[in-house]
């Protein structure tokens, strides 16, 4: 009886194991595929670039004087906001002086104008010499000229008082402060650096051989800290530098990126050509070879290939591959030739 029970248990274990093995063999593995297509690809290279701002300036004092206040680093300013102030007390006193001069000269002008009117009547009546009339007319003109000159000086003083407050010429962030409140500033001394972080562009220089392959409006990939964005070519400077023989490109990033960031721009190095290509994820890279898994009637076959030019996510493949072939891009980590698979969505 004991022998019968032991044999029965052994048969059950063998049956269960064979059933599990058979089930594992029969189950199709889910995979994601990409279809091989003819695409126009060009070989590319990475060129270092820097994100700069369209508006990045060192703002200088326009009048000399003692600084009463300078904006802190990191201050966000809108166009017209005050970034620094120069003590304007002496300018205001000069303005008051010129206003007094204008009032004095205006009083003289009024008096001389009345004299002219009176002498004109007396001359007609031959009761006064014409020389007195001429003198009054001369005094009237001098007083009028003095008023014009004083008004011009007053306008200059008002302008200097206005310019004693350094205002932001555009929206931006104060990134540097070159002086502090209490210091004396001469006209032309830089006070702060203002950078517009909302209007960046990418500056990159490329060799002469690459320069003809790029046109205005081209969209180029840009790699930033492992992430990829796109940028539009907006400026091409058709003059190379004397030392390096490099030509400058300016690109408008199509995603937010901060000035000062170092990036790498993907630049074509040859004209595009039509090649068989597939998503890079289809490549199975081993130490000795590169291969792909092709799905043929729900079965996999491993095909060795070589890699040609690449652009973005797609790469040229060279080997026994044809357009329309379905190559595994996901789920192929443990695939073996001959495995049964089931194609699923992304």
C-alpha positions as CSV (number, residue, x, y, z in Angstrom):
1,X,0.0,0.0,0.0
2,X,2.8,2.4,0.9
3,X,4.6,1.6,-2.3
4,X,1.4,2.4,-4.3
5,X,1.0,5.7,-2.6
6,X,4.6,6.7,-3.3
7,X,4.3,5.7,-6.9
8,X,1.1,7.7,-7.3
9,X,2.7,10.9,-5.8
10,X,5.7,10.5,-8.1
11,X,3.4,10.2,-11.1
12,X,1.5,13.3,-10.0
13,X,4.7,15.4,-9.7
14,X,5.9,14.2,-13.1
15,X,2.6,15.1,-14.7
16,X,2.4,18.5,-13.1
17,X,6.0,19.3,-14.2
18,X,5.3,18.2,-17.8
19,X,2.1,20.2,-17.8
20,X,3.9,23.3,-16.6
21,X,6.7,22.8,-19.1
22,X,4.2,22.3,-21.9
23,X,2.2,25.4,-20.9
24,X,5.4,27.6,-20.8
25,X,6.3,26.4,-24.3
26,X,2.9,27.1,-25.7
27,X,2.5,30.7,-24.2
28,X,3.3,33.5,-26.6
29,X,5.5,36.3,-25.4
30,X,4.1,39.8,-25.8
31,X,6.3,42.1,-27.8
32,X,6.2,45.5,-29.5
33,X,7.5,45.8,-33.0
34,X,8.6,48.5,-35.5
35,X,8.2,48.2,-39.2
36,X,11.3,48.6,-41.4
37,X,10.8,51.5,-43.7
38,X,12.8,53.5,-46.3
39,X,13.6,56.9,-44.7
40,X,15.8,59.8,-45.7
41,X,18.6,60.0,-43.1
42,X,21.8,61.9,-42.8
43,X,24.9,61.2,-40.8
44,X,25.1,63.6,-37.9
45,X,27.6,64.9,-35.3
46,X,27.3,66.6,-32.0
47,X,28.5,70.2,-31.7
48,X,28.8,72.0,-28.4
49,X,26.6,75.1,-28.0
50,X,25.6,77.6,-25.4
51,X,22.2,79.0,-24.5
52,X,22.4,82.8,-24.4
53,X,19.8,85.6,-24.1
54,X,18.8,87.9,-26.9
55,X,18.9,90.7,-24.3
56,X,21.9,90.5,-21.9
57,X,23.4,93.9,-21.0
58,X,25.5,95.6,-18.4
59,X,23.5,98.7,-17.5
60,X,25.6,101.7,-16.6
61,X,25.0,104.9,-14.7
62,X,24.0,107.9,-16.9
63,X,24.7,110.6,-14.3
64,X,27.4,110.7,-11.6
65,X,26.7,110.8,-7.9
66,X,26.3,108.8,-4.8
67,X,24.2,105.6,-5.1
68,X,21.3,105.4,-2.7
69,X,20.1,102.0,-3.8
70,X,21.0,99.1,-6.2
71,X,18.7,96.1,-6.9
72,X,19.8,92.8,-5.4
73,X,20.9,89.9,-7.5
74,X,17.9,87.7,-8.5
75,X,15.5,90.7,-8.7
76,X,13.0,90.2,-11.5
77,X,12.2,93.4,-13.2
78,X,9.7,94.5,-15.8
79,X,10.5,97.1,-18.4
80,X,10.6,100.5,-16.7
81,X,11.3,99.2,-13.2
82,X,14.0,101.1,-11.2
83,X,17.2,99.1,-10.8
84,X,19.4,101.7,-9.1
85,X,19.1,105.3,-7.8
86,X,21.7,108.1,-7.7
87,X,21.2,110.9,-5.1
88,X,19.7,113.8,-7.1
89,X,19.4,116.4,-4.3
90,X,22.0,118.8,-6.0
91,X,20.3,118.3,-9.4
92,X,17.0,119.3,-7.9
93,X,18.5,122.4,-6.3
94,X,20.0,123.4,-9.7
95,X,16.5,122.9,-11.2
96,X,15.0,125.2,-8.6
97,X,17.7,127.8,-9.5
98,X,16.9,127.6,-13.2
99,X,13.2,127.9,-12.5
100,X,14.0,131.1,-10.6
101,X,16.1,132.4,-13.5
102,X,13.2,131.8,-15.9
103,X,10.8,133.7,-13.6
104,X,13.2,136.6,-13.3
105,X,13.8,136.8,-17.1
106,X,10.1,136.5,-17.7
107,X,9.5,139.6,-15.5
108,X,12.1,141.5,-17.4
109,X,10.6,140.4,-20.7
110,X,7.2,141.7,-19.5
111,X,8.7,145.0,-18.5
112,X,10.6,145.4,-21.8
113,X,7.5,144.5,-23.8
114,X,5.6,147.2,-22.1
115,X,8.4,149.7,-22.7
116,X,8.4,148.8,-26.4
117,X,4.7,149.4,-26.7
118,X,5.0,152.7,-24.9
119,X,8.0,154.0,-26.9
120,X,6.3,153.0,-30.1
121,X,3.4,155.4,-29.3
122,X,5.8,158.1,-28.2
123,X,7.9,157.8,-31.3
124,X,4.9,158.3,-33.4
125,X,4.1,161.5,-31.4
126,X,7.8,162.6,-31.7
127,X,8.0,162.7,-27.9
128,X,10.9,160.3,-27.5
129,X,14.0,159.4,-29.5
130,X,13.9,156.3,-31.7
131,X,17.1,155.1,-30.0
132,X,15.2,154.5,-26.8
133,X,12.7,152.4,-28.7
134,X,15.6,150.4,-30.2
135,X,17.2,149.9,-26.8
136,X,13.9,148.5,-25.4
137,X,13.5,146.2,-28.4
138,X,17.0,144.9,-27.8
139,X,16.4,144.4,-24.1
140,X,13.2,142.5,-25.0
141,X,15.0,140.2,-27.4
142,X,17.8,139.5,-24.9
143,X,15.3,138.7,-22.1
144,X,13.4,136.4,-24.5
145,X,16.7,134.6,-25.4
146,X,17.6,134.3,-21.8
147,X,14.3,132.5,-21.1
148,X,14.9,130.1,-24.0
149,X,18.4,129.3,-22.7
150,X,17.1,128.8,-19.1
151,X,14.3,126.6,-20.3
152,X,16.8,124.4,-22.2
153,X,19.0,124.1,-19.1
154,X,15.9,123.2,-17.1
155,X,14.9,120.5,-19.6
156,X,18.4,119.1,-19.3
157,X,18.3,119.1,-15.5
158,X,14.9,117.3,-15.6
159,X,16.4,114.7,-18.0
160,X,19.4,114.2,-15.7
161,X,17.1,113.9,-12.7
162,X,15.1,111.3,-14.5
163,X,18.2,109.4,-15.5
164,X,19.5,109.4,-11.9
165,X,17.1,106.4,-11.7
166,X,18.4,103.5,-13.7
167,X,15.4,101.8,-15.3
168,X,15.1,98.3,-16.9
169,X,15.0,98.6,-20.7
170,X,13.3,95.2,-21.0
171,X,11.9,92.4,-18.8
172,X,14.7,90.5,-17.1
173,X,16.5,89.2,-14.0
174,X,19.4,91.0,-12.3
175,X,22.3,88.4,-12.5
176,X,25.2,90.6,-11.3
177,X,25.6,93.7,-9.2
178,X,28.8,95.6,-9.7
179,X,28.4,98.2,-7.0
180,X,26.3,98.9,-3.9
181,X,24.4,101.7,-2.3
182,X,26.6,104.3,-0.7
183,X,29.3,104.1,-3.4
184,X,30.1,106.9,-5.9
185,X,29.2,106.1,-9.5
186,X,30.7,107.9,-12.5
187,X,28.7,108.3,-15.7
188,X,29.3,105.1,-17.7
189,X,30.1,102.9,-14.7
190,X,28.3,99.5,-14.9
191,X,25.9,99.0,-12.1
192,X,24.0,95.8,-12.8
193,X,23.7,93.1,-15.4
194,X,20.2,92.4,-16.6
195,X,19.3,89.2,-18.5
196,X,16.0,88.4,-20.2
197,X,15.5,84.7,-19.4
198,X,12.3,84.5,-21.4
199,X,14.0,85.0,-24.8
200,X,16.8,82.5,-25.1
201,X,18.7,81.4,-28.2
202,X,21.3,78.7,-28.8
203,X,24.7,79.8,-30.2
204,X,26.7,77.1,-31.9
205,X,29.7,77.2,-34.3
206,X,30.2,74.6,-37.1
207,X,32.9,73.9,-39.6
208,X,32.9,75.1,-43.2
209,X,32.0,71.6,-44.6
210,X,28.9,71.5,-42.5
211,X,27.8,75.1,-43.1
212,X,26.2,74.5,-46.6
213,X,24.0,71.6,-45.3
214,X,22.0,73.9,-43.0
215,X,19.2,76.3,-44.0
216,X,17.1,78.9,-42.2
217,X,14.0,77.2,-40.7
218,X,15.7,73.8,-40.2
219,X,14.6,72.0,-37.0
220,X,17.6,70.4,-35.2
221,X,17.6,68.2,-32.2
222,X,19.4,69.6,-29.1
223,X,20.6,67.4,-26.2
224,X,20.5,69.0,-22.8
225,X,21.6,66.9,-19.8
226,X,20.4,63.7,-21.4
227,X,17.1,65.2,-22.5
228,X,16.3,66.1,-26.1
229,X,14.5,69.2,-27.3
230,X,14.2,70.8,-30.7
231,X,15.4,74.2,-32.0
232,X,14.8,76.2,-35.1
233,X,17.6,77.7,-37.1
234,X,16.9,81.5,-37.1
235,X,20.3,83.1,-38.0
236,X,23.2,81.9,-40.2
237,X,26.3,84.1,-40.0
238,X,28.0,83.6,-43.4
239,X,31.4,84.8,-42.2
240,X,33.8,82.4,-40.5
241,X,36.2,83.3,-37.7
242,X,39.8,83.9,-38.8
243,X,41.4,81.6,-36.2
244,X,39.1,78.6,-36.1
245,X,37.3,78.9,-39.5
246,X,34.0,78.2,-37.8
247,X,30.7,79.6,-38.8
248,X,28.1,80.8,-36.3
249,X,24.5,79.6,-36.1
250,X,21.7,80.9,-33.9
251,X,18.8,78.6,-33.0
252,X,15.5,79.4,-31.3
253,X,14.7,76.6,-28.8
254,X,11.2,75.3,-29.1
255,X,11.0,74.4,-25.4
256,X,11.9,76.3,-22.2
257,X,15.7,76.4,-21.5
258,X,17.7,78.8,-19.3
259,X,20.5,81.0,-20.6
260,X,23.9,79.8,-19.6
261,X,23.0,76.1,-20.2
262,X,25.6,74.1,-22.2
263,X,24.0,71.9,-24.8
264,X,25.0,69.7,-27.7
265,X,23.3,70.3,-31.1
266,X,22.8,67.4,-33.6
267,X,24.2,68.8,-36.9
268,X,24.1,66.9,-40.2
269,X,27.5,66.2,-41.7
270,X,26.4,65.0,-45.2
271,X,23.4,65.3,-47.4
272,X,20.4,62.9,-46.5
273,X,20.0,59.7,-48.4
274,X,17.2,57.1,-48.5
275,X,18.0,54.0,-46.5
276,X,16.3,51.1,-44.7
277,X,15.8,52.2,-41.1
278,X,14.2,51.1,-37.9
279,X,13.8,52.4,-34.3
280,X,17.1,52.1,-32.4
281,X,15.4,50.0,-29.7
282,X,15.2,47.1,-32.2
283,X,19.0,46.7,-32.0
284,X,20.3,43.8,-29.8
285,X,23.9,44.8,-29.1
286,X,26.3,42.2,-27.9
287,X,30.1,42.2,-27.5
288,X,30.8,40.5,-30.8
289,X,27.7,41.4,-32.9
290,X,24.6,43.5,-33.5
291,X,21.4,41.7,-34.4
292,X,17.6,42.1,-34.5
293,X,14.7,39.8,-33.8
294,X,12.3,39.6,-36.8
295,X,8.8,38.4,-36.3
296,X,7.8,35.9,-39.0
297,X,4.4,34.2,-38.7
298,X,4.4,34.8,-34.9
299,X,7.8,33.2,-34.6
300,X,11.1,35.0,-34.0
301,X,14.3,34.7,-36.0
302,X,17.5,36.5,-35.1
303,X,19.2,38.3,-37.9
304,X,22.7,39.8,-37.7
305,X,22.9,43.4,-39.0
306,X,25.3,46.3,-39.3
307,X,24.4,49.9,-38.4
308,X,24.8,52.8,-40.8
309,X,23.8,56.5,-40.4
310,X,21.4,57.5,-37.7
311,X,19.1,60.4,-37.1
312,X,17.0,61.0,-33.9
313,X,15.4,57.7,-32.9
314,X,16.0,56.0,-36.3
315,X,19.0,54.2,-37.6
316,X,20.1,52.6,-40.8
317,X,20.3,48.8,-40.8
318,X,22.3,46.8,-43.3
319,X,21.8,43.0,-43.6
320,X,19.2,40.4,-44.7
321,X,16.4,42.8,-43.9
322,X,13.7,44.2,-46.2
323,X,11.2,47.0,-46.1
324,X,8.0,45.9,-44.3
325,X,9.8,43.5,-41.9
326,X,8.6,43.6,-38.3
327,X,11.4,43.9,-35.8
328,X,11.0,43.6,-32.0
329,X,11.6,46.8,-30.1
330,X,10.3,45.9,-26.7
331,X,10.0,42.6,-25.0
332,X,13.0,41.1,-26.6
333,X,15.3,40.9,-23.6
334,X,14.9,37.2,-23.1
335,X,13.8,36.2,-26.6
336,X,15.5,33.2,-28.4
337,X,15.2,32.3,-32.1
338,X,12.1,30.3,-32.7
339,X,10.1,31.7,-29.7
340,X,6.4,32.2,-30.2
341,X,5.4,35.9,-29.8
342,X,2.3,38.0,-29.8
343,X,2.5,41.5,-31.1
344,X,1.0,44.1,-28.8
345,X,0.6,47.9,-28.9
346,X,3.1,50.4,-27.5
